[in-house]
C-alpha cells in the first residue's frame, strides 16, 4: 500500500475509525515511518521505536515559544478569543519546556514519589471497595458513573485539598472534559468556546481556593504550592488544573475500556486479583487499547525518519495506539490480548521529560478497582453495548452498563 492511501485510512473524525483505529495503524506502519496528513497538517509517526525515541528527543518540544516567536517559527499566534484556555494550558507542566519545566516538575514530583503513593494505597483500596460494593448492592448499573469516575477524582482532589463540601467539586469532571476537547485534531469553534468557559470557571475557583488555603493552610498539595515562592500564581493554578485533569482522565477511560475489553473477549474470569498477576494484566490493558491515542510535538530542529526530512516548524503526531500494537516491538501477538505479557514497554504514559508523573498513582488506582471488581463481581456482564464518545485523542465511553 502506498503512503497516500495509508494516510487516507487515518480519519480521527470517523466514529468507525475511533472505535477501532488499529487496522489503519497497521496500514501506516506497512507504508513507512512518517506520513504527511493534510487535514491536520501533521506528520503521523506510527512505529514504536520512533515514537519512543522522539519522546526523548530534545529537537522536539510540546511548545516552541521558549525558543521562537510565532512568526519566526512559521505559525500564527493563537486566536485571542481563546486566550483564557491558552494562558491556563501554556503555564502547565505538560506544555512547558526548558528551565520552567524542570523547575516546576522538581517541585510537583515530590507529591508523586513511590513512598507518597504507597501511603495513599489503603485509602485508595478503601474507596474502591466502597464504590464497587455500592454497584454490586444495586445489582449493576453504569460502571463509569458509579465507580470509574468517582475514584480517581476523589483521590486527586483529596491530594490537592479540594474540600468535599465545595459545590464546584462536582464540576471537576465536566471542566476537565471541556478543556481536554482542545487536544482533539482541529477542534471546532464550539469546542473552543466550551474550553474557554471551563478555563475561566476552573481558574476562578482555584484562585479562590488558593486564597482560602493561604489564610488557612492544610496538609495538601495546594498549600505546599503556596509555600513555594518561586511559583507564580498562574503557575499554581495551571499546575492544579493539569493534575486534576491528568489525574483522572486516563484512569477513568482505562477502567471502563479495560472492563469492556475483558468482557467482550470473554476474559473476565481469566484475570487473577492477586497483586502481581493483576499488575501485569493492567499493563496489558493499558497497552492493548491505549486511552491516549496520540501525543503532539513541535519540531524545533530538522529531523529525519526513514529518509524523510521533517523540517523545523512542523508538527508531529506520535501515534501511541499504533506504537503499542507494533509487531516490531511486541512480536506476532501485538494485536492479541495477552494478560500475562511480561515484556511490555508500552508508551501509554509517555517517555522522556514529559513522562507521566502520576503513572504510579494511576497503576495503584487501576489495580485497586480491578481487584475489587474481580472479588465482588466475579459474574460481571454487559447489560448493553456501550456508546463511545466522539473524541479520538482521549478515547472513552459515554457509559458502560453492567449487571452483577
N, C-alpha and C positions, 0 to 999 in steps of 0.2 A: 504493500500500500504506500502511495506517495505521501509526502508530508502534508500537502494541502488537504487531501482527503481525510487524513488522520486528524488534523486540527479541526476540520469541519464537524467531526463527531463530538467535539467538546462543546457543550451547549448548556452553560450554567443557568439559563432561564427556563429550561425544559423540565417539567415535572418528571418525565420519564428518565432523563439523564440524572437528575438529583436523586431519584430513587435508587438508581444503580449506575454509577459513573464508571465502574470498573472495566467493562468491555471497551469503552472509549480510551481509558488509560492504556490498556494493552495495545491498542492501535497506535497510540502516540509513542509508546516505547519501541514498537516494531519499526516505526518510521524515522526515528532519530532521537538525538539528545536535547534538542532545543527547537521549538516551533513558534513562529510568529502567529499571534492570534489577533486579527484585525479588530473584531468587535470591542475588545477591551484594551487594545494597543499594548499588549504584553507578550513576553516570551514565556511559553509554557515549558517547564522543566520536569520531566516525568520519572527520571531514574533515581533510585535510592542513593547511589554513590555521589551523584551530582548534587542532589538536594542536601545530603549530609555535609558535603564539602562546602557548598555555597552558604549554608547557615553559619559556618565558621569563618568565611572569607571576608576580610575587612575591606575588600574592594566593593562590597555591597553594604547597604545600610537600610534601616527602617525609615530613615529620613535622609535628606541631603542638605538641609538648611544649616547644619553645623559646618559645612564646607563651601556651599554655593548659595547664591541668591537664585530666585525663581527664574529670572531671565537668563542668567549665566548658565543655568542647568537646562535651559530649553523648555521650561514648564511655565504654565500660567499660575499666578497666585490664586489661592483658594477663593471661592465666592465669598465676598464679605457678609452675605446674608447668613452664612454658615459659621461665622466667627465663634460663637459660643461652643460649638462642638469642637472646632479645631483647637481653641485655647485649652479646653479640657483634655483632649486627646494628646496634643503635642507636648504637654508637660508631664505625661505619664511615663512610667518606666519603660513600657513596651516600645514607645516611639522615640525615646531619647537615644543618643549616641555619644561617644566620646566621654569626656570628663564628667558631664552631667549624669550620664547613665551609670558610670562607675560609682559616683558619689551616692546616688540615691539607692542603687542596688545594694551597696555595702550596708546602708542603714536598715533597709527593709529586710534583708536576708536574715537578720538576727531573729526575726519573728518566725522563720520557717526552718530553723535548724532541726536535724533529726531528733535532738533531745526535746525541743519545744513541741514538735509534732507528737512525739511519744507521750508527752504529758497530757495531750488532748485526747488520746486514744480512749480512755474509759468513758469520757463524756460523749464522744462520737458513737461509740458502741451502744451506750445507753439510749441516745437519741434514735439510732437506727432500730433498736429493739422495740422502742415505743411506737414509732411510726409504722413499722411492719405489723406490730401487734394490732394496731388500730385497723389496718387494711384487712387483716385476717378476721378480726371480730366482725367486720361488715360483710364478710363473705366475698370480698373483692372490691373492685372499683377502678378509679383512674390511678394507676401506679405513679404517673408523673405528678399529679396534684397532691396525692396522699403521702408519697414517700420521696420520690426523686428530687423534687424542688425544695421541700421544707428542710431537708437535712443539710445540704451544703450552705444554703442561705443562713440557717441558724448558726452554723459553725463560724463562717467568716464574719457574720455580723457580730457575734459574741467576741471574736478575736479583736475586731476593730473597736468595739464598745458602743454599738448601736443599741439603744435601750429597747427592750421588748415592748414597752408601753407606747413607744412613738408610733403614731399613725402612719408616718412615712415608711416604716419598715415594710409595710405591705406593698410599697411602690418599688422596692429594690429590684425585683424581677422585671416588672414592666419597663422601668427606666433602663435597665441593662439591655433588654431585648431591643428597645428603640435605638439605643446608641450603637449596638452591635450591627444593626441593619446597615450602617455606613461602611461596614467592611465587606459587603457583598459587591460583586462586579457592577460598576456603573449604577450606583443607587439612584432611584428616581427622586424627583423634587419633593414628593410627598414623604418619602423615606427620610430625606434630609430635614424636612420640617419637623418630623417626629423626633429625630435625633437632637435637633437644636432645642426643642421644647424640653426634652428629657435632660439635656445637658444643663440648661438653665435651672430647672427644678431640683435636680440632683445636687448641683453645685450650691444652690441656695440652702438646701437642707444641711449639707455638710458644713457649710460656713457657719451656720447657726449652732450645729452640734460641736464644732471645734471651739466656738466661743464658750459654750457650756463647760466643755472639758478643761478649757483654760482656767475657768473660775473654780472648777471642782474636779481636779484630775482623778483618774482611776487607774486600775491595773489593766490597761488596754493599749492597743496599738496607736489609736488616735492620740491618747495622752502622751505616749512615747514620742510620736512625731512632733507634737507641740514643743517638747523639750529639746528638740534639735534646732538650734538657732540658724544653722546654715541652710535650712529648707525655707523656701518662700511659702506664703500662704497658698498660692496656686499649685505649687508642687505637692503640698499636703493634700489638697482637695483632689488633684488628679491621681495621686497615688492611692488614695482611699477608693476612688471610683474604679480604678483599674483592678485593685484587689477584690472589690465586691463583684465586679463583672467576671473577671477571670476565675475568681474563687468558686463560681458555681456553674457557669455555662457548660463547660466541658464535662463536669461531673454529672450534671442533670442528663445531658444527651448520651453519655456513655452508659449510665444506669438504665435508661429506657431503651436505648439502642441495643445494649447488651442483653437485656431480658428478651427483647424481640428476636434477636439473633439466635439465642439459645432455644427459644420456644419454636421458632419456625424451622429450625434444623432438627427438632426433636431431641435436643441435647440437655434439657433441663436436669434430668436425672444423671447426667454424666459428669456433673461438677461436684467436687467434694467441698464441704465447708471448712475443711482443715486449712489452717493459715497458709502453709507453704504451697499446697496444691491450688488453693484459691487465688493466691497471688499470681501464680503462673497463668491461670485461666483469665484473670482480669487483664493482664498484659496482652494476652492474645485477643481479647475483645477490643482493647484499645487499638491494636494493630489491624484487626480484620475489617472493622468498619469505623474508620477514623472520625472522631467528632469534629475536628478542624481539618477540612479537606485541602486548604490552600493557604499559603503564607507569602505575602508580597514583600519584595525588596527592591530598592533602587540601586542601579549600577553606578557607582561613584567613579570607577575607572574601568576601561575596557576589559572585558573578559572573553575567553574563547571556550566554546563547548563543542567537541566533535567536529572541529573545522569551521564552526560558525562563530564569527566575532559579534558579540553583543556590545554595542557602544555605550559609552558613558551617557547618562540621561535616560536610558531605557529602564523599564520596569520588568522584573521577572516574577512569574507566579510559580512558586515552588509547590509542586503538587504532592502534598503529604499522603493523600489517599493512594496515589499511584506508587509512590516510593514504598509504602508499606505493603504493597502487593507485587513488588518487583521480584520475578523469579531469579534474577541475577544475584540477589541477596538472600532470598528466602527459599530458593530451590523450587522443585516441581510442585510443592504443596503450597505455594504462595497464595493461591486462590481458595485454599481449603481452610476450614476452621479446625485448628489443632490445639486443643485445650491443654496439651502437655508440652507445647513448643518451648524448648529450653533456650535455644539460641534465637533471641528475639530483640534485635536492636532497632525497634520501631522508632520513628521520628515524631510520634504524636505530641511529645512535649517539647519539640524543637531541639536545638543544639547551639553551642557557642554562647556568646554573652547574653543572648536572649532566651536561654533555656528556662523553662517554666519554673519559677521559684516554688510554686505550690504543688509541684509533682508529688512529693512525699505525702502532703495532706490529701491530695486527690486520691492517691492509692489507698490511704487509710480509710477514707470515706467509702470508696467503692468496695473494698474488701469487707467493710463492716456491713454495708447494706446488702450485699450479695450473701454474706454469711447468714444474716437474719432471714432473708427471703428463703434460702435453701432449708434452713432449720424449721421455720414456722409455716412455710407454704410449699412443702415438697410436691404437692399436686397442682401447682400453679398452671393455669392455662389461659389462652387468649379468649376474651369474650367477644371481640370484634376486630376486624382488620384496622390497623391504625392509619391515620392520615398524616402524611408528612407536612412539615412547614415548607414554605417555598424556598427558603434560603439554601444556597449551595455551600458557601464557605463554612458556615456554622450549621451543620445538619442536625435536625432534630424532628420530633413528632409534636403534633398538637396535643395528643394524649395517648395513653396506652391502657385500654380497658381490659382488665383481667378478672378471672374467677379463681377462688380458692376452694 
